[in-house]
Amino acid sequence: MALTQSTPLPFPATDNTEPVVQPLQQDILVEFAEQFTKLQGKFAFCQDEQELKEQFEALRAQQGWTKVFKKDDLLPGLVDASHITSDLVHCDASVTDCEALVARTGSLVLSAANSGGRLTSVYAPVHVCVAYASQLVYDISDALTALQQKYKGQLPSLVTFATGPSRTADIEKTLVTGVHGPKEVYLFLIDDLGATS
């Protein structure tokens, strides 16, 4: 079947000078938290690193995690040494940092330069990410611009956007989580900007 009539562009009213993305309507932290939790992410806000350590330990104890994978240089003291494992294959959860947080989509921006790279955030059954309020950006383009500036145009070999737990609807259109990655994703956001009001 051949097309017999012209078809307009998907956004005929734009001339590439107007943004397609809607502007931010509320506080960027609130926007991120709403989008992240809509996608089954579990969000915790911490006033400082001490509160992070307290909240993380409470979660670890509640979930019964005895084998937590974490790179040594990432937040020393976050996990008691008796609960740290170097075995990513058999861990209960992994802890990483990130490059940025995208508020509009509730996404974590991870790279090969982060603690553990992609493997750490995908292979464990639970991914725990630690980030700072100063890492919040509104849109994906803002995150990519920040990465270009941070790495002076020499981007890490891998940059990925993780949006909530792994999920697929390939099997009879039934949504299943944790098939190709973590079943749960936690984000601990540390306030390094005095963002609380």
Contacts in CASP RR format, 6 or more apart in sequence:
PFRMAT RR
TARGET T0000
AUTHOR 0000-0000-0000
METHOD contacts of the structure
MODEL  1
MALTQSTPLPFPATDNTEPVVQPLQQDILVEFAEQFTKLQGKFAFCQDEQ
ELKEQFEALRAQQGWTKVFKKDDLLPGLVDASHITSDLVHCDASVTDCEA
LVARTGSLVLSAANSGGRLTSVYAPVHVCVAYASQLVYDISDALTALQQK
YKGQLPSLVTFATGPSRTADIEKTLVTGVHGPKEVYLFLIDDLGATS
11 20 0 8 1.000
14 20 0 8 1.000
21 104 0 8 1.000
21 139 0 8 1.000
24 31 0 8 1.000
24 103 0 8 1.000
24 104 0 8 1.000
24 138 0 8 1.000
25 31 0 8 1.000
27 195 0 8 1.000
28 103 0 8 1.000
28 136 0 8 1.000
28 137 0 8 1.000
28 138 0 8 1.000
29 45 0 8 1.000
29 103 0 8 1.000
29 133 0 8 1.000
29 136 0 8 1.000
29 189 0 8 1.000
29 195 0 8 1.000
31 103 0 8 1.000
31 104 0 8 1.000
31 138 0 8 1.000
32 101 0 8 1.000
32 102 0 8 1.000
32 103 0 8 1.000
32 106 0 8 1.000
32 136 0 8 1.000
32 189 0 8 1.000
33 43 0 8 1.000
33 45 0 8 1.000
33 189 0 8 1.000
35 103 0 8 1.000
35 104 0 8 1.000
35 105 0 8 1.000
35 106 0 8 1.000
36 43 0 8 1.000
36 106 0 8 1.000
36 164 0 8 1.000
36 187 0 8 1.000
37 43 0 8 1.000
39 106 0 8 1.000
39 163 0 8 1.000
39 164 0 8 1.000
39 165 0 8 1.000
40 164 0 8 1.000
40 165 0 8 1.000
40 167 0 8 1.000
40 177 0 8 1.000
40 184 0 8 1.000
40 185 0 8 1.000
41 164 0 8 1.000
41 165 0 8 1.000
41 184 0 8 1.000
41 185 0 8 1.000
41 186 0 8 1.000
41 187 0 8 1.000
42 184 0 8 1.000
42 185 0 8 1.000
42 186 0 8 1.000
42 187 0 8 1.000
43 186 0 8 1.000
43 187 0 8 1.000
43 189 0 8 1.000
44 55 0 8 1.000
44 59 0 8 1.000
44 186 0 8 1.000
44 187 0 8 1.000
44 188 0 8 1.000
44 189 0 8 1.000
45 189 0 8 1.000
45 191 0 8 1.000
45 196 0 8 1.000
46 52 0 8 1.000
46 55 0 8 1.000
46 188 0 8 1.000
46 189 0 8 1.000
46 190 0 8 1.000
46 191 0 8 1.000
47 190 0 8 1.000
47 191 0 8 1.000
47 196 0 8 1.000
48 190 0 8 1.000
48 191 0 8 1.000
49 75 0 8 1.000
49 190 0 8 1.000
52 75 0 8 1.000
52 78 0 8 1.000
52 130 0 8 1.000
52 188 0 8 1.000
52 190 0 8 1.000
53 77 0 8 1.000
53 78 0 8 1.000
55 188 0 8 1.000
56 78 0 8 1.000
56 79 0 8 1.000
56 128 0 8 1.000
56 188 0 8 1.000
57 80 0 8 1.000
59 186 0 8 1.000
60 68 0 8 1.000
60 79 0 8 1.000
60 83 0 8 1.000
60 93 0 8 1.000
63 92 0 8 1.000
63 93 0 8 1.000
63 126 0 8 1.000
64 92 0 8 1.000
65 83 0 8 1.000
65 92 0 8 1.000
65 93 0 8 1.000
65 126 0 8 1.000
66 83 0 8 1.000
66 92 0 8 1.000
67 83 0 8 1.000
67 85 0 8 1.000
67 87 0 8 1.000
67 90 0 8 1.000
67 91 0 8 1.000
67 92 0 8 1.000
68 79 0 8 1.000
68 83 0 8 1.000
68 84 0 8 1.000
68 85 0 8 1.000
68 91 0 8 1.000
68 92 0 8 1.000
68 93 0 8 1.000
68 94 0 8 1.000
68 95 0 8 1.000
69 84 0 8 1.000
69 85 0 8 1.000
69 86 0 8 1.000
69 87 0 8 1.000
69 88 0 8 1.000
69 91 0 8 1.000
69 93 0 8 1.000
69 94 0 8 1.000
69 95 0 8 1.000
69 120 0 8 1.000
69 124 0 8 1.000
70 78 0 8 1.000
70 79 0 8 1.000
70 84 0 8 1.000
70 94 0 8 1.000
70 95 0 8 1.000
70 115 0 8 1.000
71 96 0 8 1.000
71 115 0 8 1.000
71 116 0 8 1.000
71 120 0 8 1.000
73 115 0 8 1.000
74 95 0 8 1.000
74 96 0 8 1.000
74 97 0 8 1.000
74 115 0 8 1.000
74 130 0 8 1.000
75 95 0 8 1.000
75 130 0 8 1.000
78 95 0 8 1.000
78 130 0 8 1.000
79 95 0 8 1.000
85 91 0 8 1.000
88 94 0 8 1.000
88 119 0 8 1.000
88 120 0 8 1.000
88 123 0 8 1.000
88 124 0 8 1.000
89 123 0 8 1.000
91 124 0 8 1.000
91 125 0 8 1.000
92 124 0 8 1.000
92 125 0 8 1.000
92 126 0 8 1.000
93 124 0 8 1.000
93 125 0 8 1.000
93 126 0 8 1.000
93 127 0 8 1.000
93 128 0 8 1.000
94 120 0 8 1.000
94 121 0 8 1.000
94 123 0 8 1.000
94 124 0 8 1.000
94 126 0 8 1.000
94 127 0 8 1.000
94 128 0 8 1.000
95 115 0 8 1.000
95 128 0 8 1.000
95 129 0 8 1.000
95 130 0 8 1.000
96 110 0 8 1.000
96 114 0 8 1.000
96 115 0 8 1.000
96 116 0 8 1.000
96 117 0 8 1.000
96 120 0 8 1.000
96 121 0 8 1.000
96 127 0 8 1.000
96 128 0 8 1.000
96 129 0 8 1.000
96 130 0 8 1.000
97 114 0 8 1.000
97 115 0 8 1.000
97 129 0 8 1.000
97 130 0 8 1.000
97 131 0 8 1.000
98 108 0 8 1.000
98 109 0 8 1.000
98 110 0 8 1.000
98 114 0 8 1.000
98 129 0 8 1.000
98 130 0 8 1.000
98 131 0 8 1.000
98 135 0 8 1.000
99 109 0 8 1.000
99 110 0 8 1.000
99 111 0 8 1.000
99 113 0 8 1.000
99 114 0 8 1.000
99 135 0 8 1.000
99 143 0 8 1.000
99 146 0 8 1.000
99 147 0 8 1.000
99 150 0 8 1.000
99 159 0 8 1.000
100 109 0 8 1.000
100 135 0 8 1.000
100 136 0 8 1.000
100 137 0 8 1.000
100 142 0 8 1.000
100 143 0 8 1.000
100 146 0 8 1.000
100 147 0 8 1.000
101 107 0 8 1.000
101 108 0 8 1.000
101 109 0 8 1.000
101 131 0 8 1.000
101 135 0 8 1.000
101 136 0 8 1.000
101 137 0 8 1.000
101 187 0 8 1.000
101 189 0 8 1.000
102 108 0 8 1.000
102 109 0 8 1.000
102 137 0 8 1.000
102 138 0 8 1.000
102 139 0 8 1.000
102 140 0 8 1.000
102 142 0 8 1.000
102 143 0 8 1.000
102 161 0 8 1.000
103 136 0 8 1.000
103 137 0 8 1.000
103 138 0 8 1.000
103 139 0 8 1.000
104 138 0 8 1.000
104 139 0 8 1.000
104 140 0 8 1.000
105 140 0 8 1.000
105 161 0 8 1.000
105 163 0 8 1.000
106 163 0 8 1.000
106 164 0 8 1.000
107 140 0 8 1.000
107 161 0 8 1.000
107 162 0 8 1.000
107 163 0 8 1.000
107 164 0 8 1.000
108 121 0 8 1.000
108 129 0 8 1.000
108 131 0 8 1.000
108 161 0 8 1.000
108 162 0 8 1.000
108 163 0 8 1.000
108 164 0 8 1.000
108 185 0 8 1.000
108 187 0 8 1.000
109 143 0 8 1.000
109 147 0 8 1.000
109 159 0 8 1.000
109 160 0 8 1.000
109 161 0 8 1.000
110 117 0 8 1.000
110 118 0 8 1.000
110 121 0 8 1.000
110 129 0 8 1.000
110 159 0 8 1.000
110 160 0 8 1.000
110 161 0 8 1.000
110 162 0 8 1.000
111 117 0 8 1.000
111 147 0 8 1.000
111 155 0 8 1.000
111 156 0 8 1.000
111 158 0 8 1.000
111 159 0 8 1.000
111 160 0 8 1.000
112 118 0 8 1.000
112 156 0 8 1.000
112 157 0 8 1.000
112 158 0 8 1.000
112 159 0 8 1.000
113 151 0 8 1.000
113 156 0 8 1.000
114 120 0 8 1.000
114 121 0 8 1.000
117 158 0 8 1.000
118 158 0 8 1.000
118 160 0 8 1.000
120 127 0 8 1.000
121 127 0 8 1.000
121 129 0 8 1.000
121 162 0 8 1.000
121 182 0 8 1.000
122 166 0 8 1.000
122 180 0 8 1.000
122 181 0 8 1.000
122 182 0 8 1.000
123 181 0 8 1.000
124 182 0 8 1.000
125 178 0 8 1.000
125 182 0 8 1.000
125 183 0 8 1.000
125 184 0 8 1.000
126 182 0 8 1.000
126 183 0 8 1.000
126 184 0 8 1.000
126 185 0 8 1.000
126 186 0 8 1.000
127 162 0 8 1.000
127 182 0 8 1.000
127 184 0 8 1.000
127 185 0 8 1.000
127 186 0 8 1.000
128 185 0 8 1.000
128 186 0 8 1.000
128 187 0 8 1.000
128 188 0 8 1.000
129 185 0 8 1.000
129 186 0 8 1.000
129 187 0 8 1.000
129 188 0 8 1.000
130 187 0 8 1.000
130 188 0 8 1.000
130 190 0 8 1.000
131 187 0 8 1.000
131 188 0 8 1.000
131 189 0 8 1.000
131 190 0 8 1.000
132 189 0 8 1.000
132 190 0 8 1.000
132 191 0 8 1.000
132 192 0 8 1.000
133 189 0 8 1.000
133 190 0 8 1.000
133 191 0 8 1.000
133 192 0 8 1.000
133 193 0 8 1.000
133 194 0 8 1.000
133 195 0 8 1.000
134 192 0 8 1.000
134 193 0 8 1.000
137 143 0 8 1.000
137 146 0 8 1.000
140 161 0 8 1.000
143 161 0 8 1.000
144 159 0 8 1.000
147 155 0 8 1.000
147 159 0 8 1.000
148 155 0 8 1.000
162 185 0 8 1.000
164 185 0 8 1.000
165 177 0 8 1.000
165 178 0 8 1.000
165 181 0 8 1.000
165 182 0 8 1.000
165 183 0 8 1.000
165 184 0 8 1.000
165 185 0 8 1.000
166 177 0 8 1.000
166 178 0 8 1.000
166 179 0 8 1.000
166 180 0 8 1.000
166 181 0 8 1.000
166 182 0 8 1.000
166 183 0 8 1.000
167 175 0 8 1.000
167 176 0 8 1.000
167 177 0 8 1.000
167 178 0 8 1.000
167 179 0 8 1.000
168 175 0 8 1.000
168 176 0 8 1.000
168 179 0 8 1.000
168 180 0 8 1.000
169 175 0 8 1.000
169 176 0 8 1.000
177 183 0 8 1.000
END
